[in-house]
Amino acid sequence: MARRRQAVTIRHVAADAGVSLQTVSRVLHHEANVRPEMRERVQASIDKLGYVPSIAAQRMSGSRSYLILALNDRDRTIADWTARQGTDWVDQMLLGGMLECAEHGYRMMFELVDTHSAHAERELLAAIAALQPDGVILTPPHSDDQHIVDVLVRQAIPFARIGSLGAGGGISLTMDDAGAAREATLHLAGLGHRRIGFIAGAAEYALSRWRSDGWRAAMRDAGLDTAGLLQEGDFGYASGDAAARALLERPDRATAIVASSDQMALATLERARRLGLEVPGELSIVSFDNTPIVRFTQPPLTAIDQPIAAITARAVALLIAAKKAGEGAETCAPVVLSAALVERQSTAPPPPSSI
């Protein structure tokens, strides 16, 4: 019968490197007060022995859990997953968050909480009690949910708020939604479009307002009228279709549309086809999100690419730093990682007859 392989422990690493257990611990925790040559010696032993730190052991050895908890809206996330609509917000969060956590010896846990539920606070407290995370990442609309924010403040847990500039605690991070909408609108204005429609997202998201404000600012700067060119949506396909229909069936229809989500942009593209409008010959479309599906539409959609992975990674790094420094939920200056416009084949100058 084969003998079970003995697990490599921190004691084996310390003995092989000829250092104390405390020195190995400091290296594993990425503490600064370790000489470079000592750090290299310990790391060489770790690599040679194949040592993998145990989170359970790490949690027992100090005040940290080595876990970051990321929250997302339950209803919208489950609806997207069930419909298999190609959205990749969660994928990008996990990509950025998990890789950054790994750099610090952490793990990221992902939980769904219904922000509209009366039990949201209880669900959050249950997750905190079970996981005892060193930090929490909130995504819209949780980022501006004051009840959730208040819970984290009372628990004295560092937390990051993606897509929020709200007061009341935490680390605010944004992707400059107003600037992105402005860039998309000015791109279209630069092509010669004068009637540029905008389909806004759900009103409960602060970033929806920021994007609308960016569109208005760009239209004002370009000397263009906005009357009748703003339609409300909720980020979903059906709302995008209704909004596109309103913008395209009016006598002085829009010749270009900026949609606040890929789903609403896809609905706009389909509505244009039903109306016999050629894209981009008779209608230009710019989308937000830049999920994989917009690359394979006909034509591929010009889109605002949001740095979701990068901003989640930054949130993780800031939370770990706050935990190490012994900080709680103090408010700091917002962190901004700007989105970028990716030009594809869905935008072009308007037809001469519409200018």
C-alpha positions in Angstrom: 0.0 0.0 0.0 1.4 3.4 -1.0 2.4 5.7 1.9 0.6 9.0 2.0 2.8 11.9 1.2 3.6 14.1 4.2 2.3 17.7 3.8 5.0 20.3 3.6 4.6 22.9 6.4 6.1 26.2 7.3 8.4 24.4 9.6 9.9 22.4 6.7 10.5 25.7 4.8 12.1 27.3 7.8 14.4 24.3 8.4 15.4 24.1 4.7 16.1 27.9 4.5 17.9 28.0 7.9 15.7 30.8 9.2 13.0 31.3 11.9 9.3 30.6 11.5 8.7 34.3 12.0 10.9 35.1 9.0 9.1 32.7 6.7 5.8 34.1 7.9 6.9 37.7 7.1 7.9 36.5 3.6 4.6 34.8 3.1 2.7 37.9 4.2 4.8 40.2 1.9 5.9 42.3 4.8 8.5 45.0 4.0 10.9 44.4 6.9 12.7 41.4 5.3 16.1 41.7 3.6 16.1 40.9 -0.1 18.6 38.1 0.2 16.6 36.5 3.1 13.4 36.8 1.0 15.1 35.1 -1.9 16.4 32.3 0.3 13.0 31.6 1.8 11.3 31.7 -1.7 13.9 29.2 -3.0 13.0 26.8 -0.3 9.3 27.3 -0.9 9.8 26.6 -4.6 12.0 23.5 -3.9 9.6 22.0 -1.4 6.4 22.9 -3.2 5.0 24.5 -0.1 1.5 26.0 -0.5 0.3 28.3 2.3 -2.9 27.1 4.1 -5.5 29.9 4.5 -6.8 28.1 7.5 -3.4 28.3 9.2 -2.9 31.9 8.1 -6.3 32.8 9.6 -5.4 31.2 12.9 -2.1 33.0 13.1 -3.3 36.5 13.1 -6.1 39.0 12.7 -6.6 38.5 9.0 -8.8 36.1 7.1 -7.0 36.4 3.8 -10.4 36.6 2.1 -11.9 39.4 0.0 -15.7 39.2 -0.5 -17.2 40.6 -3.7 -20.9 41.3 -3.9 -23.1 41.5 -7.1 -26.8 42.1 -7.6 -28.6 38.7 -7.4 -31.6 39.3 -9.7 -29.7 40.9 -12.6 -26.8 38.5 -12.4 -29.0 35.4 -12.3 -31.2 36.8 -15.1 -28.1 37.3 -17.3 -26.7 33.9 -16.5 -30.0 32.2 -17.1 -30.5 34.0 -20.5 -26.9 33.3 -21.4 -26.7 36.7 -23.0 -23.0 36.9 -23.2 -22.4 39.6 -20.5 -19.1 39.2 -18.8 -19.1 41.7 -15.9 -18.7 38.8 -13.4 -16.0 37.1 -15.5 -14.0 40.3 -15.6 -14.4 40.9 -11.9 -13.2 37.4 -11.1 -10.3 37.8 -13.6 -9.0 41.0 -12.0 -9.9 40.2 -8.4 -8.6 36.6 -8.3 -5.3 37.4 -9.9 -4.7 40.3 -7.6 -5.7 38.3 -4.6 -3.2 35.6 -5.6 -0.4 38.1 -5.6 -1.0 38.8 -1.9 -1.8 35.2 -0.8 -5.5 36.0 -0.7 -8.6 34.4 -2.1 -11.7 36.1 -3.5 -15.2 34.9 -2.6 -18.2 35.9 -4.7 -21.7 36.3 -3.3 -25.0 37.4 -4.7 -27.2 39.7 -2.6 -30.6 41.1 -3.7 -30.3 44.8 -3.2 -34.1 45.2 -3.4 -34.8 42.7 -0.7 -35.8 43.6 2.8 -33.4 40.8 3.9 -30.3 42.3 2.1 -28.8 43.4 5.4 -29.4 40.0 7.0 -27.8 38.2 4.0 -24.8 40.5 4.1 -24.3 40.0 7.9 -24.6 36.2 7.4 -21.9 36.2 4.7 -19.6 38.4 6.9 -20.1 36.1 9.9 -19.3 33.0 7.9 -16.3 34.3 6.0 -15.0 37.1 8.2 -13.6 38.9 5.1 -10.7 41.3 5.3 -12.5 43.6 2.8 -15.7 43.8 0.7 -16.2 45.0 -2.8 -19.5 46.5 -3.7 -20.8 46.8 -7.3 -23.7 48.8 -8.6 -26.4 49.2 -7.3 -25.0 47.9 -4.0 -22.3 50.6 -4.2 -24.9 53.3 -3.4 -27.2 51.3 -1.1 -26.9 53.2 2.1 -28.2 50.3 4.2 -25.4 48.1 3.0 -22.8 50.8 3.4 -24.0 51.5 6.9 -23.6 47.7 7.8 -20.0 47.7 6.6 -19.2 50.9 8.5 -20.6 49.5 11.7 -18.6 46.3 11.2 -15.5 48.3 10.6 -14.6 46.3 7.5 -12.7 48.0 4.7 -14.9 48.2 1.6 -14.6 49.4 -1.9 -17.5 50.9 -3.9 -17.2 50.4 -7.7 -19.3 52.9 -9.7 -19.9 55.2 -6.8 -19.0 58.7 -5.6 -21.3 58.5 -2.6 -20.4 59.8 0.8 -20.6 57.8 3.9 -17.4 55.7 3.9 -15.5 53.3 1.8 -13.1 53.5 -1.2 -14.8 54.9 -4.3 -13.7 53.7 -7.7 -15.2 54.8 -11.0 -14.5 54.2 -14.7 -15.2 57.9 -15.6 -18.7 57.1 -17.1 -19.4 60.7 -17.9 -16.1 61.0 -19.7 -16.7 57.8 -21.6 -20.2 58.9 -22.8 -18.7 62.3 -23.7 -16.0 60.6 -25.8 -18.5 58.3 -27.6 -20.7 61.3 -28.4 -17.9 63.5 -29.6 -16.7 60.6 -31.8 -20.0 60.6 -33.5 -20.2 64.4 -33.7 -16.7 64.4 -35.3 -18.1 62.1 -38.0 -20.6 64.8 -38.8 -23.7 63.5 -36.9 -26.0 66.2 -35.7 -28.9 64.1 -34.2 -27.2 61.8 -31.7 -29.6 59.9 -29.6 -28.8 58.5 -26.1 -30.3 55.4 -24.4 -29.8 55.7 -20.6 -29.5 52.8 -18.2 -31.5 52.1 -15.1 -32.2 55.1 -12.9 -31.2 53.4 -9.7 -27.6 53.3 -10.9 -25.6 56.5 -10.3 -23.5 55.8 -13.4 -26.6 56.0 -15.6 -26.9 59.6 -14.6 -23.2 60.2 -15.1 -23.4 58.8 -18.6 -26.4 61.0 -19.5 -24.6 64.0 -18.1 -21.6 63.2 -20.3 -23.8 62.9 -23.4 -25.4 66.2 -22.6 -22.1 67.9 -22.1 -20.7 66.6 -25.4 -23.8 67.7 -27.3 -23.6 71.2 -25.7 -19.9 71.5 -26.5 -20.6 70.5 -30.1 -23.4 73.0 -30.4 -26.1 70.3 -30.9 -29.7 70.1 -29.7 -30.7 67.4 -27.3 -34.5 67.8 -27.6 -36.3 64.4 -28.0 -33.0 62.5 -28.2 -32.8 61.0 -24.7 -34.6 57.8 -24.0 -34.7 55.9 -20.7 -33.8 52.2 -20.6 -32.9 49.7 -17.9 -29.8 48.1 -19.5 -32.0 45.2 -20.8 -32.8 44.2 -24.4 -36.5 45.0 -24.3 -36.0 48.5 -22.9 -33.3 49.1 -25.6 -35.7 48.1 -28.3 -38.4 50.4 -27.0 -36.0 53.3 -26.7 -34.5 52.7 -30.2 -37.9 52.6 -31.7 -38.8 56.0 -30.2 -35.6 57.5 -31.5 -35.8 56.0 -35.0 -39.5 56.3 -35.8 -39.8 60.0 -35.3 -39.8 62.3 -38.4 -36.4 63.8 -37.5 -34.9 60.5 -36.4 -31.5 60.1 -34.9 -28.7 59.3 -37.3 -26.5 57.9 -34.5 -27.3 56.4 -31.1 -25.2 55.8 -28.0 -26.6 52.9 -25.9 -25.7 52.5 -22.3 -25.3 48.7 -22.5 -24.4 46.1 -25.1 -27.9 44.5 -24.7 -29.6 47.8 -25.6 -27.1 48.3 -28.4 -28.0 44.9 -29.8 -31.7 45.8 -29.6 -31.0 49.1 -31.5 -29.1 47.2 -34.2 -32.1 44.8 -34.6 -34.6 47.6 -34.6 -32.6 49.4 -37.3 -32.8 46.2 -39.5 -36.5 46.0 -39.0 -36.9 49.5 -40.2 -34.7 48.9 -43.2 -31.9 51.2 -42.0 -28.4 50.3 -42.9 -25.7 50.3 -40.2 -23.5 52.3 -40.4 -24.6 53.8 -43.7 -27.9 55.3 -42.4 -27.4 54.8 -38.6 -24.3 54.7 -36.4 -24.3 52.8 -33.1 -21.9 53.0 -30.1 -22.3 50.6 -27.2 -21.2 50.5 -23.6 -19.5 47.4 -22.0 -17.7 45.8 -25.0 -18.7 42.3 -24.0 -17.5 39.5 -26.4 -20.8 39.4 -28.4 -20.4 42.9 -29.9 -17.3 41.8 -31.8 -19.4 39.2 -33.7 -22.4 41.2 -34.7 -22.9 42.4 -38.3 -21.3 44.9 -38.3 -19.1 44.6 -35.2 -20.1 47.4 -32.8 -18.0 50.3 -31.8 -18.0 50.2 -28.0 -16.8 51.8 -24.7 -14.5 49.2 -23.1 -14.8 49.4 -19.4 -11.7 48.3 -17.4 -13.7 46.0 -15.0 -10.8 43.6 -14.4 -8.4 46.4 -13.7 -10.7 48.3 -11.4 -11.5 45.2 -9.4 -7.8 44.4 -9.1 -7.2 48.0 -7.8 -10.0 47.6 -5.3 -8.5 44.4 -4.0 -5.0 46.0 -3.7 -6.5 49.0 -1.8 -8.5 46.8 0.6 -5.6 44.6 1.4 -3.4 47.7 2.1 -6.2 49.2 4.3 -6.4 45.9 6.3 -2.6 45.8 6.7 -2.6 49.4 7.9 -5.4 48.7 10.4 -7.8 51.1 8.7 -11.6 50.6 8.5 -14.1 52.2 6.2 -12.7 55.7 5.9 -13.6 57.7 2.8 -10.8 58.6 0.5 -10.5 60.5 -2.8 -12.2 58.6 -5.6 -9.9 56.4 -7.8 -10.6 56.8 -11.5 -9.7 54.3 -14.2 -10.9 55.6 -17.5 -12.7 53.6 -20.1 -11.6 53.5 -23.7 -13.5 53.8 -27.0 -12.9 50.8 -29.3 -13.7 51.7 -32.9 -15.3 49.0 -35.1 -17.5 49.1 -38.2 -20.8 50.4 -36.7 -19.9 54.1 -36.9 -19.5 56.2 -40.1 -20.4 59.7 -41.4 -24.2 60.2 -41.7 -25.8 60.0 -45.2 -25.5 63.4 -47.0 -29.3 63.8 -47.0 -29.4 64.0 -43.2 -26.8 66.7 -42.7 
